[in-house]
Amino acid sequence: MIANYAMLEAIRQGNHGAAFETLMVDIINVAGWIADFAAGAWILASELYFPPGDRRMLEFNIDVAPDIDDVELPFFVEMPSKPLSPTGYH
């Protein structure tokens, strides 16, 4: 609590509501910068390692994929009782 109070005071002294809003805007901006960097890195990597016309790349049409609006991920998950194997399966 003390650290949170000190952080909010450092951002906007005496107005923690406005300080929290400023903090959230900054976090969203940083997340956007990371996403932009990652997108650029993926583009560069794909151009370097899979140049146009590379016959190792094949296009697949997946007809059985669920609609994105039908996919739900639980907020909380249980950890497995034993560690996963390197393949991700028990």
N, C-alpha and C positions, 0 to 999 in steps of 0.2 A: 504494500500500500504506500509506503514511504517513497519507494522508487517511482511509482506511478504518479504520485502527487508532485514530486520534484520534476519529473519529465513534463507534466502538463503545465506546471508553473513556469518552466523554462520556455515553453512554446508560446503561451499567452498568459501572462501573469494576472491572476485574479479572475479569469474567465475560463474555467475548465471545459465548459461545453464547447466554446469556440476553439479551444486548444485541441480537443478531441476531434472536432471536425477537420481542423488543419492537419492533424496527424493522419487521419483516414485518407484525406486527399493526397498527402505525400506518399503514403503506402501504395495507393492505387497508381500514382504516377510511376513509382519505382517498379512496381509489378509490370506495368506497361512497357517500361524500358527494357526489362529483362525479357519479356515476350518478344519485343522487336529484335533484340540481339539474338535470341534463340532462333527466330525465323530466318534472320540473315545468315546465321551459322549453318542452318539446315540447307538453305539455298546454295551457299558456297560449297558445302560438303557434297551435296548431290551433283553439283556441276563438276567438281574435281574427281569424284569417284565413280560417277555414272554419267559420262558425257552423252549428249544427244546422239542417237544412232547406236548406242551400246547395246548389243544383242543379248546381254545378260538380263536386261530389264524386260519383264513381261507385264502386260496389263491384264488384270483379272476383273471380272464382273461378279460380285457376290450378291446373288439374288435372295439369300436367306438371312441377311443381316437385319436385325430389328430396327424399327424406326427410332431415331434418336429421342423422340418424345416419350417412347415407351420404356426407355432404359432408366432404372432407378438404382442409385447406390445408397446403401445405408450410411448414416452419419457415423454411427459407432459400429465397430466390428470386434469380434473376439479373436484373440491371438490363438494360433494353433497350439495344441498341447505339446507337440514336438516340432523341432525346426523343419522347415521345408527343404527338400533336396534342391540341388542347383537348378533343376529343370522347373521348380515351382510346384511339383507334385509330390505327394507322400510316397 
